[in-house]
Amino acid sequence: MDICNQAVELVSPMTLADKAQLLEYLSASLKDDITTEAYRHMPKEDFVKLTYSSLADDPIERNQPPYPDVRDEIE
């Protein structure tokens, strides 16, 4: 018995609400997989053009104090 037939047997007795929840999960999972696969086969130049400046409005910061801690010198 293949995996699809096993899944059908497991899903058949489920309630309508459970089936809807499973369908939402499978839909989101499939969308993510398709997107990942598209990026995987995309030429690097296109990927860079697509993602270039994606963090322009949210720059990466280290949030360090303006003056470093004063520490004892090593002897």
mmCIF file of the C-alpha atoms, coordinates in Angstrom:
data_MODEL
# 
_entry.id   MODEL 
# 
loop_
_atom_site.group_PDB 
_atom_site.id 
_atom_site.type_symbol 
_atom_site.label_atom_id 
_atom_site.label_alt_id 
_atom_site.label_comp_id 
_atom_site.label_asym_id 
_atom_site.label_entity_id 
_atom_site.label_seq_id 
_atom_site.pdbx_PDB_ins_code 
_atom_site.Cartn_x 
_atom_site.Cartn_y 
_atom_site.Cartn_z 
_atom_site.occupancy 
_atom_site.B_iso_or_equiv 
_atom_site.pdbx_formal_charge 
_atom_site.auth_seq_id 
_atom_site.auth_comp_id 
_atom_site.auth_asym_id 
_atom_site.auth_atom_id 
_atom_site.pdbx_PDB_model_num 
ATOM 1  C CA . MET A 1 1  ? 0.000   0.000  0.000   1.00 0.00 ? 1  MET A CA 1 
ATOM 2  C CA . ASP A 1 2  ? 1.419   3.383  -0.976  1.00 0.00 ? 2  ASP A CA 1 
ATOM 3  C CA . ILE A 1 3  ? 1.466   6.522  1.164   1.00 0.00 ? 3  ILE A CA 1 
ATOM 4  C CA . CYS A 1 4  ? -1.457  8.193  -0.664  1.00 0.00 ? 4  CYS A CA 1 
ATOM 5  C CA . ASN A 1 5  ? -3.765  5.248  0.017   1.00 0.00 ? 5  ASN A CA 1 
ATOM 6  C CA . GLN A 1 6  ? -2.693  5.226  3.665   1.00 0.00 ? 6  GLN A CA 1 
ATOM 7  C CA . ALA A 1 7  ? -3.455  8.938  3.897   1.00 0.00 ? 7  ALA A CA 1 
ATOM 8  C CA . VAL A 1 8  ? -6.904  8.431  2.372   1.00 0.00 ? 8  VAL A CA 1 
ATOM 9  C CA . GLU A 1 9  ? -7.679  5.732  4.935   1.00 0.00 ? 9  GLU A CA 1 
ATOM 10 C CA . LEU A 1 10 ? -6.556  8.008  7.779   1.00 0.00 ? 10 LEU A CA 1 
ATOM 11 C CA . VAL A 1 11 ? -8.469  11.046 6.510   1.00 0.00 ? 11 VAL A CA 1 
ATOM 12 C CA . SER A 1 12 ? -11.766 9.321  5.684   1.00 0.00 ? 12 SER A CA 1 
ATOM 13 C CA . PRO A 1 13 ? -13.080 9.069  9.272   1.00 0.00 ? 13 PRO A CA 1 
ATOM 14 C CA . MET A 1 14 ? -12.027 12.646 10.170  1.00 0.00 ? 14 MET A CA 1 
ATOM 15 C CA . THR A 1 15 ? -14.564 15.381 10.854  1.00 0.00 ? 15 THR A CA 1 
ATOM 16 C CA . LEU A 1 16 ? -15.137 18.145 8.342   1.00 0.00 ? 16 LEU A CA 1 
ATOM 17 C CA . ALA A 1 17 ? -13.347 20.661 10.602  1.00 0.00 ? 17 ALA A CA 1 
ATOM 18 C CA . ASP A 1 18 ? -10.316 18.379 10.904  1.00 0.00 ? 18 ASP A CA 1 
ATOM 19 C CA . LYS A 1 19 ? -10.249 17.862 7.145   1.00 0.00 ? 19 LYS A CA 1 
ATOM 20 C CA . ALA A 1 20 ? -10.388 21.646 6.601   1.00 0.00 ? 20 ALA A CA 1 
ATOM 21 C CA . GLN A 1 21 ? -7.513  22.135 9.038   1.00 0.00 ? 21 GLN A CA 1 
ATOM 22 C CA . LEU A 1 22 ? -5.492  19.443 7.260   1.00 0.00 ? 22 LEU A CA 1 
ATOM 23 C CA . LEU A 1 23 ? -6.249  21.039 3.892   1.00 0.00 ? 23 LEU A CA 1 
ATOM 24 C CA . GLU A 1 24 ? -5.032  24.433 5.147   1.00 0.00 ? 24 GLU A CA 1 
ATOM 25 C CA . TYR A 1 25 ? -1.813  22.854 6.422   1.00 0.00 ? 25 TYR A CA 1 
ATOM 26 C CA . LEU A 1 26 ? -1.204  20.976 3.160   1.00 0.00 ? 26 LEU A CA 1 
ATOM 27 C CA . SER A 1 27 ? -1.924  24.092 1.099   1.00 0.00 ? 27 SER A CA 1 
ATOM 28 C CA . ALA A 1 28 ? 0.551   26.207 3.085   1.00 0.00 ? 28 ALA A CA 1 
ATOM 29 C CA . SER A 1 29 ? 3.150   23.450 2.999   1.00 0.00 ? 29 SER A CA 1 
ATOM 30 C CA . LEU A 1 30 ? 2.783   23.017 -0.753  1.00 0.00 ? 30 LEU A CA 1 
ATOM 31 C CA . LYS A 1 31 ? 3.057   26.783 -1.315  1.00 0.00 ? 31 LYS A CA 1 
ATOM 32 C CA . ASP A 1 32 ? 6.274   26.899 0.730   1.00 0.00 ? 32 ASP A CA 1 
ATOM 33 C CA . ASP A 1 33 ? 7.714   23.911 -1.120  1.00 0.00 ? 33 ASP A CA 1 
ATOM 34 C CA . ILE A 1 34 ? 6.912   25.409 -4.528  1.00 0.00 ? 34 ILE A CA 1 
ATOM 35 C CA . THR A 1 35 ? 8.465   28.751 -3.532  1.00 0.00 ? 35 THR A CA 1 
ATOM 36 C CA . THR A 1 36 ? 11.586  27.065 -2.189  1.00 0.00 ? 36 THR A CA 1 
ATOM 37 C CA . GLU A 1 37 ? 11.942  24.988 -5.330  1.00 0.00 ? 37 GLU A CA 1 
ATOM 38 C CA . ALA A 1 38 ? 11.527  28.074 -7.532  1.00 0.00 ? 38 ALA A CA 1 
ATOM 39 C CA . TYR A 1 39 ? 14.271  29.894 -5.624  1.00 0.00 ? 39 TYR A CA 1 
ATOM 40 C CA . ARG A 1 40 ? 16.497  26.839 -5.827  1.00 0.00 ? 40 ARG A CA 1 
ATOM 41 C CA . HIS A 1 41 ? 16.355  26.838 -9.641  1.00 0.00 ? 41 HIS A CA 1 
ATOM 42 C CA . MET A 1 42 ? 16.492  30.618 -10.045 1.00 0.00 ? 42 MET A CA 1 
ATOM 43 C CA . PRO A 1 43 ? 19.706  32.062 -11.505 1.00 0.00 ? 43 PRO A CA 1 
ATOM 44 C CA . LYS A 1 44 ? 21.788  33.830 -8.860  1.00 0.00 ? 44 LYS A CA 1 
ATOM 45 C CA . GLU A 1 45 ? 21.545  37.168 -10.658 1.00 0.00 ? 45 GLU A CA 1 
ATOM 46 C CA . ASP A 1 46 ? 17.738  37.054 -10.574 1.00 0.00 ? 46 ASP A CA 1 
ATOM 47 C CA . PHE A 1 47 ? 17.753  36.101 -6.897  1.00 0.00 ? 47 PHE A CA 1 
ATOM 48 C CA . VAL A 1 48 ? 19.993  39.059 -6.047  1.00 0.00 ? 48 VAL A CA 1 
ATOM 49 C CA . LYS A 1 49 ? 17.770  41.429 -8.052  1.00 0.00 ? 49 LYS A CA 1 
ATOM 50 C CA . LEU A 1 50 ? 14.695  40.081 -6.283  1.00 0.00 ? 50 LEU A CA 1 
ATOM 51 C CA . THR A 1 51 ? 16.104  40.316 -2.769  1.00 0.00 ? 51 THR A CA 1 
ATOM 52 C CA . TYR A 1 52 ? 18.297  43.399 -3.173  1.00 0.00 ? 52 TYR A CA 1 
ATOM 53 C CA . SER A 1 53 ? 17.577  45.976 -0.476  1.00 0.00 ? 53 SER A CA 1 
ATOM 54 C CA . SER A 1 54 ? 14.926  43.808 1.154   1.00 0.00 ? 54 SER A CA 1 
ATOM 55 C CA . LEU A 1 55 ? 16.214  45.023 4.540   1.00 0.00 ? 55 LEU A CA 1 
ATOM 56 C CA . ALA A 1 56 ? 16.540  48.686 3.542   1.00 0.00 ? 56 ALA A CA 1 
ATOM 57 C CA . ASP A 1 57 ? 13.717  49.738 5.868   1.00 0.00 ? 57 ASP A CA 1 
ATOM 58 C CA . ASP A 1 58 ? 14.929  47.480 8.703   1.00 0.00 ? 58 ASP A CA 1 
ATOM 59 C CA . PRO A 1 59 ? 18.722  47.781 8.941   1.00 0.00 ? 59 PRO A CA 1 
ATOM 60 C CA . ILE A 1 60 ? 20.729  45.324 10.990  1.00 0.00 ? 60 ILE A CA 1 
ATOM 61 C CA . GLU A 1 61 ? 22.031  46.930 14.166  1.00 0.00 ? 61 GLU A CA 1 
ATOM 62 C CA . ARG A 1 62 ? 24.225  45.616 16.952  1.00 0.00 ? 62 ARG A CA 1 
ATOM 63 C CA . ASN A 1 63 ? 22.697  47.827 19.694  1.00 0.00 ? 63 ASN A CA 1 
ATOM 64 C CA . GLN A 1 64 ? 25.968  48.262 21.545  1.00 0.00 ? 64 GLN A CA 1 
ATOM 65 C CA . PRO A 1 65 ? 26.564  51.015 24.072  1.00 0.00 ? 65 PRO A CA 1 
ATOM 66 C CA . PRO A 1 66 ? 28.342  54.068 22.634  1.00 0.00 ? 66 PRO A CA 1 
ATOM 67 C CA . TYR A 1 67 ? 31.376  53.500 24.860  1.00 0.00 ? 67 TYR A CA 1 
ATOM 68 C CA . PRO A 1 68 ? 32.877  50.056 25.482  1.00 0.00 ? 68 PRO A CA 1 
ATOM 69 C CA . ASP A 1 69 ? 33.224  48.717 29.009  1.00 0.00 ? 69 ASP A CA 1 
ATOM 70 C CA . VAL A 1 70 ? 36.400  49.703 30.855  1.00 0.00 ? 70 VAL A CA 1 
ATOM 71 C CA . ARG A 1 71 ? 38.329  46.596 31.797  1.00 0.00 ? 71 ARG A CA 1 
ATOM 72 C CA . ASP A 1 72 ? 41.479  45.851 33.708  1.00 0.00 ? 72 ASP A CA 1 
ATOM 73 C CA . GLU A 1 73 ? 44.635  45.519 31.665  1.00 0.00 ? 73 GLU A CA 1 
ATOM 74 C CA . ILE A 1 74 ? 46.147  42.081 31.207  1.00 0.00 ? 74 ILE A CA 1 
ATOM 75 C CA . GLU A 1 75 ? 49.362  41.679 33.180  1.00 0.00 ? 75 GLU A CA 1 
# 
